[in-house]
Amino acid sequence: MLSQVSIGKISQSVPLKLHILLDRSNETKISASFLELPNCQVEASTQEEAIEKLNELLHIRLEKLEIIPVEFEWQLPKQQENPWVKFAGVFQDDPDFAEIAESLRKERLANDDEIAEV
């Protein structure tokens, strides 16, 4: 389905792909609408008539619309530095901290062994 798009004095054809939803829940009428444009809906006796009416409605609505492509530059907000990073490695060469860390590791391993036995 091609649609006419008017930009200023330039008129061009642009491919426009839409999905039609046909509703046959009413025994006498078929409702047709575009999934992408839920406000565009028609009723007809046959599927062909419904699609034709829907196309006409779309062309009427598109005549009043104008598509204007716009580009803009978007800058992502700067991520804040993790506050804990500044403490990384502070105790790297501290022998007292190494001793404390080893003691904590042994205690945790002992606790893990006790939990596993239960």
C-alpha positions in Angstrom: 0.0 0.0 0.0 1.5 3.3 -1.1 0.5 6.6 0.5 1.1 10.1 -0.7 3.1 12.3 1.7 3.3 16.0 1.1 6.3 18.0 2.4 6.0 21.6 1.5 5.7 21.6 -2.3 7.3 18.1 -2.7 4.9 15.2 -3.1 6.3 11.7 -2.9 5.1 8.1 -2.5 6.2 6.3 0.7 5.5 2.6 1.3 3.3 2.2 4.3 2.7 -1.3 5.7 -0.2 -1.7 8.1 -2.0 -4.7 9.5 -5.7 -5.1 9.0 -7.8 -6.7 11.7 -11.0 -8.3 10.5 -13.6 -9.0 13.1 -16.4 -11.5 12.1 -18.0 -11.8 15.5 -21.2 -10.0 14.2 -23.1 -12.4 12.0 -24.2 -9.7 9.5 -21.3 -7.2 9.5 -17.5 -7.5 9.3 -15.5 -4.9 11.2 -12.2 -3.9 9.9 -9.5 -1.8 11.5 -5.8 -1.2 11.4 -3.9 -2.6 14.3 -1.6 0.4 14.2 -4.5 2.9 14.0 -7.2 1.7 16.3 -9.4 4.8 15.7 -9.6 3.8 12.0 -12.5 1.3 11.9 -15.3 0.5 9.4 -18.1 -2.0 9.1 -19.2 -3.7 5.9 -21.1 -6.7 4.6 -18.1 -8.4 2.9 -14.4 -8.6 3.6 -13.6 -6.9 0.3 -16.0 -4.1 1.0 -14.5 -3.6 4.5 -11.0 -3.5 3.2 -12.0 -1.0 0.5 -13.8 1.2 3.0 -10.8 1.1 5.3 -8.5 2.1 2.5 -10.7 5.1 1.7 -10.8 6.1 5.3 -7.1 5.9 5.6 -6.5 8.1 2.5 -9.0 10.7 3.9 -7.1 10.8 7.2 -3.6 10.8 5.5 -4.6 13.8 3.3 -4.8 15.9 6.5 -1.5 14.7 8.0 2.0 15.7 7.3 5.1 13.6 8.1 8.1 15.7 9.0 11.4 13.8 9.7 13.3 15.3 12.5 16.8 14.4 13.8 18.2 15.5 17.1 21.2 14.6 19.1 20.7 12.8 22.3 23.4 12.8 25.0 23.2 10.0 27.5 23.4 11.2 31.1 26.8 10.6 32.6 26.9 7.7 35.0 28.0 8.5 38.4 31.1 6.7 39.6 30.5 3.9 42.1 31.4 5.5 45.5 33.0 2.2 46.7 35.5 2.2 43.9 37.6 4.9 45.6 38.2 2.4 48.5 39.3 -0.5 46.3 42.8 -1.5 47.1 43.2 0.8 50.1 44.3 -2.1 52.4 46.3 -4.0 49.7 49.7 -3.7 51.3 48.4 -3.6 55.0 49.7 -6.7 56.8 47.2 -6.2 59.6 44.3 -6.2 57.2 45.6 -9.3 55.4 45.7 -11.1 58.8 42.1 -10.0 59.6 40.9 -11.0 56.1 42.5 -14.5 56.5 40.9 -14.9 59.9 37.4 -14.0 58.5 37.9 -16.4 55.6 38.8 -19.3 58.0 35.8 -18.5 60.2 33.4 -18.5 57.2 34.8 -21.8 55.9 34.3 -23.3 59.4 30.7 -22.0 59.4 30.0 -23.4 56.0 31.3 -26.8 57.1 29.0 -26.8 60.2 26.0 -25.9 58.0 26.9 -28.7 55.6 27.0 -31.3 58.4 23.5 -30.3 59.6 
